[in-house]
Amino acid sequence: MTAAAPPRPPGAPARFAADERWGRRAARLLRPFADVRSGPTPAERVRISEALMSGDPPADAVLGAIERGGTSMARVREALGAAVAGEPPPPGEPAEVVDFVRSVAEIPEWVDPDLADHGARVCLRAGLTGQDVLGDLALLGGYRPAATTEVLTSTGRLTGEGTSTRVAETMAWWHAVAAPGGWRPGSAGWEMTVHVRLMHARVNRAMLAGGWDVRAKGLPINQADMAATNGLFSATFLLGTSVLGIPHPPADGRAVMYLWRWMGHVMGVDGDFLHDHPRRALRDMYHFLRTSPPPDANSAVLAQALLESYGLTDFPRLATARRRFDVARHRSIATYLNGPAGMRELGQRPALPWYPALLIPVNLVTHSAAAVSPTVRSALERRGYRRIRRQIARYSRGAVEPLA
């Protein structure tokens, strides 16, 4: 017999644990890697349900000050620049802006710069394998639960021919964060993170004003989904690259988590969801998936658009053949990482894992050598930096320039 579903927390939106059986099935692949023995406890269910109803009050307060005429986006940028330079904010800036700027520009005592730099190097070292994981597991797999699919399709930027441009923008942001010094206040990675945070707050306000059903869906952009997204860039990145043959010693894994703990802080994610250890973060990811709604029609639309976008990459030679190969390669990786059932849920035909079978031995040899040779590590970091830059331009067909 199937155990009875735990009671719904008071005030939880209808999307919370909308299909408990699907949630258990979808999260099954994560369970061996996460620090879990069962589903979320009653206290953890309450925590997630409350996060679905919580947004980003500091960023929302900045937009409120702009709408009241107390400041402008240009003055907010000026205040951010002043804070990075160690100068006071421009005279007359509202308290909401001053508090927000201080929270993103002042590095807390818990941040270890050396550890954050280490984490960034690990990200670059993963090279194009890391980008495959971000695209074919973090993004494509993230479409399986219908948690964010309506928000993503509503902008129109992740469907149709514009998909590659939008995805390349995220790739360029990630690359800028991982570039040397890219996480530090004043860098291109940090500036884009703050910009994205304010844009998310703007989208939230616009969708709420447009009649978004909060009781059914929670806030359009909420703390649970923000934390899950940060987890995709950190813990899921580590897991995906590991199963594709890149071993991560504990020190490397902790460094990556540390980098994204800071970036999550800048992005406005609640500190309770930001962790130093991959297994603890994967526990949250497991619980998010257990309580997420099953795929909807938007899931299939987004998945199809992403996979089709790989067939538009701008290769300089043998473009037609290389595009076909690239689509087949991504389908193979996506099936390996998400499972055949996950692909079918997205309306896609599963593919044989032929490409991971070729890639894993190469990664194992290369990255095992890097584990004992600083020279090899440095070479992989430089190669990853160059290849990701090139991939941004090719994939977007020149529409997106690298930020770093």
C-alpha positions in Angstrom: 0.0 0.0 0.0 1.1 3.6 -0.7 1.6 5.6 2.4 -0.9 8.4 3.0 0.3 11.8 1.8 1.5 14.1 4.7 -0.9 16.9 5.5 -0.6 20.1 3.5 0.9 23.0 5.5 -1.6 25.8 6.3 -1.4 28.5 3.7 0.5 26.4 1.2 -0.3 27.3 -2.5 -2.1 24.6 -4.5 1.1 23.8 -6.5 2.8 22.6 -3.3 3.0 18.8 -3.5 0.3 18.8 -6.1 1.2 15.2 -7.1 3.0 13.3 -4.3 3.5 10.2 -6.4 5.1 12.1 -9.3 7.3 14.0 -6.8 8.6 10.7 -5.3 9.2 9.3 -8.7 10.9 12.4 -10.1 13.2 12.8 -7.1 14.3 9.1 -7.1 17.5 9.7 -9.1 18.7 12.3 -6.6 18.2 10.2 -3.5 21.5 8.3 -3.6 23.4 11.5 -3.7 21.5 13.6 -1.2 21.6 13.4 2.6 18.1 12.0 2.9 16.3 8.8 4.0 12.8 9.9 3.2 10.8 12.9 2.1 10.7 16.2 3.8 9.8 16.3 7.4 6.7 18.3 8.4 8.9 21.2 9.5 10.7 21.1 6.1 7.4 21.0 4.2 6.3 24.1 6.1 9.6 25.8 5.3 9.2 25.1 1.6 5.6 26.1 1.5 6.4 29.4 3.2 9.2 30.0 0.8 6.8 29.6 -2.1 4.9 32.6 -0.7 8.0 34.7 0.0 9.8 37.0 -2.5 12.6 39.4 -2.3 11.5 42.3 -0.1 14.8 44.3 -0.4 14.7 44.3 -4.2 11.0 45.0 -4.2 11.5 48.0 -1.9 14.1 49.5 -4.4 11.6 49.2 -7.2 8.9 50.8 -5.0 11.2 53.7 -4.3 11.8 54.1 -8.1 8.0 54.0 -8.7 7.4 56.7 -6.1 10.0 58.9 -7.7 12.4 58.8 -4.8 15.2 57.5 -7.0 15.9 56.1 -10.5 17.7 53.0 -11.8 20.5 55.2 -12.9 20.9 56.6 -9.4 20.8 53.0 -8.0 23.6 52.1 -10.3 25.5 55.2 -9.1 25.0 54.1 -5.5 26.3 50.6 -6.3 29.4 52.1 -7.9 30.0 54.3 -4.9 29.7 51.4 -2.5 32.2 49.4 -4.5 34.6 52.3 -4.4 34.1 52.6 -0.6 32.3 56.0 -0.9 29.0 57.0 0.7 25.8 56.8 -1.4 24.7 59.9 -3.4 22.9 62.4 -1.1 19.2 61.9 -0.7 19.0 58.2 -1.7 16.1 56.5 0.1 16.9 54.2 3.0 15.6 51.2 0.9 18.3 51.8 -1.7 21.1 52.4 0.8 20.2 49.1 2.7 20.0 47.1 -0.6 23.3 48.4 -1.9 25.0 47.7 1.4 23.7 44.1 1.4 25.1 43.3 -2.0 28.3 45.4 -2.0 29.7 44.7 1.4 31.4 41.3 1.6 30.3 39.5 4.9 32.9 38.1 7.3 31.9 34.5 6.4 33.2 35.0 2.8 36.7 33.5 2.3 38.0 35.2 -0.9 40.6 32.4 -1.5 37.9 29.7 -1.3 35.6 31.6 -3.7 38.4 32.0 -6.2 39.1 28.3 -5.8 35.4 27.5 -6.6 35.5 29.7 -9.7 38.6 27.9 -11.0 36.8 24.5 -10.5 33.9 25.8 -12.5 36.1 26.9 -15.4 38.1 23.6 -15.2 34.9 21.7 -16.1 34.9 23.5 -19.4 32.3 22.5 -22.0 31.3 19.5 -19.9 30.1 21.9 -17.3 28.1 23.8 -19.9 26.5 20.6 -21.1 25.4 19.9 -17.5 24.0 23.4 -17.1 22.1 23.1 -20.3 21.0 19.4 -20.4 20.5 18.8 -16.7 20.0 22.1 -14.9 18.0 23.9 -17.5 16.3 21.0 -19.4 15.8 18.9 -16.3 14.5 22.1 -14.5 11.6 22.1 -17.0 10.3 18.8 -15.7 8.5 20.2 -12.7 6.0 22.9 -13.7 7.3 25.2 -11.0 8.6 27.9 -13.1 7.5 27.0 -16.6 4.6 29.5 -16.8 6.9 32.4 -15.8 9.6 31.3 -18.3 7.2 30.9 -21.2 5.4 34.2 -20.4 8.4 36.2 -21.4 8.6 34.5 -24.8 12.4 34.5 -24.6 12.9 30.8 -24.1 10.7 29.7 -26.9 11.3 30.0 -30.7 14.4 31.3 -32.4 15.3 33.6 -29.5 16.0 30.7 -27.2 19.7 30.5 -28.0 20.1 34.2 -27.3 18.5 34.0 -23.9 20.4 30.8 -22.9 23.6 32.4 -24.1 23.0 35.4 -21.9 22.8 33.1 -18.9 25.9 31.3 -20.1 27.7 34.7 -20.4 26.7 35.6 -16.8 27.9 32.2 -15.4 31.2 32.6 -17.3 31.6 36.1 -15.9 31.0 34.9 -12.4 33.6 32.1 -12.8 36.2 34.4 -14.5 39.1 35.5 -12.3 37.6 37.9 -9.7 34.2 37.7 -11.3 32.4 37.2 -8.1 33.8 40.3 -6.4 31.7 43.5 -6.1 32.3 45.7 -9.1 33.1 42.9 -11.4 31.0 42.1 -14.5 29.7 38.9 -12.9 28.6 40.7 -9.8 27.1 43.6 -11.7 25.0 41.2 -13.9 23.9 39.3 -10.8 22.5 42.5 -9.2 20.9 43.5 -12.5 19.2 40.1 -12.8 17.9 40.3 -9.2 16.3 43.7 -9.8 14.8 42.4 -13.1 13.4 39.4 -11.3 11.7 41.7 -8.8 10.3 43.7 -11.7 8.9 40.6 -13.4 7.3 39.6 -10.1 5.6 42.9 -9.7 4.4 42.8 -13.4 2.9 39.3 -13.1 1.2 40.0 -9.8 -0.3 43.2 -11.3 -1.5 41.0 -14.3 -3.7 38.8 -12.1 -1.3 36.0 -11.1 -3.0 33.5 -8.8 -0.9 33.5 -5.7 -3.1 31.0 -3.8 -2.7 28.5 -6.6 0.9 29.1 -7.6 2.7 31.0 -4.9 4.6 34.1 -6.0 5.8 34.1 -9.6 9.5 34.3 -8.5 9.7 33.0 -5.0 12.4 32.0 -2.5 11.9 28.2 -3.1 12.4 28.5 -6.8 15.3 31.0 -6.4 17.0 28.6 -4.0 16.4 25.7 -6.4 17.9 27.7 -9.3 21.0 28.5 -7.2 21.3 24.8 -6.3 21.3 24.0 -10.0 24.4 26.2 -10.5 26.2 24.6 -7.6 25.2 21.2 -6.2 23.6 20.0 -9.4 26.6 21.2 -11.4 28.9 19.2 -9.2 26.7 16.1 -9.4 26.3 16.3 -13.2 29.9 16.8 -14.0 30.8 14.0 -11.5 28.7 11.5 -13.3 30.2 12.6 -16.6 33.7 11.7 -15.4 35.0 14.8 -13.6 36.0 13.8 -10.1 35.6 16.5 -7.4 37.6 16.1 -4.3 35.8 17.4 -1.2 37.8 20.6 -1.2 36.8 21.4 -4.7 33.1 20.6 -4.0 33.1 22.8 -1.0 34.8 25.7 -2.9 32.1 25.6 -5.6 29.4 25.6 -3.0 31.1 28.5 -1.2 31.2 30.5 -4.4 27.5 30.0 -5.1 26.6 30.6 -1.5 28.0 34.2 -2.0 26.3 34.6 -5.4 23.0 33.3 -4.0 23.3 35.9 -1.2 23.8 38.7 -3.9 20.9 37.3 -5.8 18.7 37.6 -2.7 18.3 33.9 -1.8 17.4 33.3 1.9 20.5 32.3 3.8 18.7 29.2 5.2 18.9 27.7 1.7 22.6 28.5 1.1 24.9 25.7 2.0 28.7 24.9 2.1 28.4 21.2 1.4 26.9 19.6 -1.8 25.0 16.8 0.0 23.2 19.3 2.2 22.2 21.4 -0.8 21.1 18.2 -2.7 18.9 17.4 0.3 17.1 20.7 -0.4 17.0 20.0 -4.1 15.5 16.6 -3.4 12.8 18.1 -1.2 12.1 20.9 -3.7 11.5 18.2 -6.4 9.4 16.1 -4.0 7.0 19.0 -3.5 7.0 20.4 -7.1 4.1 20.1 -9.5 4.4 17.6 -12.4 5.2 18.7 -16.0 2.7 20.8 -17.9 2.3 21.8 -21.5 4.8 24.6 -21.0 7.4 22.0 -20.0 7.3 20.3 -23.4 7.3 23.6 -25.3 10.4 24.8 -23.4 12.3 21.5 -23.8 11.6 21.4 -27.5 12.8 25.0 -28.0 16.0 24.3 -26.1 16.9 21.1 -28.0 16.1 22.7 -31.4 18.3 25.7 -30.5 21.3 23.4 -30.5 20.7 22.9 -34.2 21.2 26.6 -34.9 24.8 26.9 -33.5 27.0 29.0 -35.8 29.9 26.6 -36.7 32.5 28.0 -39.1 33.0 24.8 -41.1 30.8 21.8 -42.0 27.9 23.6 -40.2 25.1 21.3 -41.3 26.8 18.1 -40.2 28.1 19.6 -36.9 24.7 20.9 -36.0 23.1 17.5 -36.5 25.9 16.0 -34.4 25.4 18.6 -31.7 21.7 18.0 -31.4 22.3 14.2 -31.2 25.0 14.8 -28.6 22.8 16.9 -26.4 19.9 14.4 -26.6 22.3 11.7 -25.6 23.6 13.6 -22.6 20.1 14.8 -21.6 18.8 11.2 -21.6 21.8 10.0 -19.5 21.4 12.8 -16.9 17.6 13.0 -16.7 16.7 9.3 -17.5 14.5 8.0 -20.2 11.3 8.7 -18.1 12.4 12.3 -17.7 12.8 12.8 -21.4 9.4 11.2 -22.1 7.8 13.6 -19.6 9.2 16.5 -21.6 7.7 15.1 -24.8 11.1 13.9 -26.1 12.2 10.5 -27.4 15.0 9.0 -25.2 18.4 8.6 -26.9 21.1 6.1 -26.3 23.9 7.3 -24.0 26.6 6.9 -26.7 28.1 10.3 -26.1 28.6 10.0 -22.3 30.2 6.6 -23.0 32.8 8.4 -25.1 33.2 11.4 -22.9 33.5 9.8 -19.4 36.8 8.0 -20.0 38.4 11.2 -21.5 37.3 13.3 -18.6 38.4 10.7 -16.1 41.9 10.6 -17.5 42.2 14.3 -18.0 40.9 15.4 -14.7 42.7 12.7 -12.7 45.9 14.1 -14.1 44.7 17.6 -13.0 44.2 16.3 -9.5 48.0 15.7 -9.2 49.4 18.3 -11.5 49.0 22.1 -11.0 50.2 22.6 -14.6 47.4 20.5 -15.9 44.9 22.2 -13.7 45.9 25.6 -14.9 45.8 24.5 -18.5 42.3 23.1 -18.1 41.2 26.4 -16.5 42.5 28.5 -19.3 41.0 26.1 -21.9 37.7 26.2 -20.2 37.7 30.0 -20.1 38.5 30.2 -23.8 36.1 27.5 -24.9 33.1 28.9 -23.0 33.8 32.3 -24.5 33.8 30.8 -28.0 30.7 28.8 -27.3 28.7 31.9 -26.2 29.4 33.6 -29.5 28.7 30.5 -31.6 25.6 29.4 -29.8 24.0 32.8 -29.9 25.2 33.3 -33.5 27.0 36.5 -32.5 24.0 38.0 -30.6 25.7 37.8 -27.2 29.2 39.0 -26.3 31.1 37.4 -23.4 31.1 39.7 -20.3 34.6 38.6 -19.3 
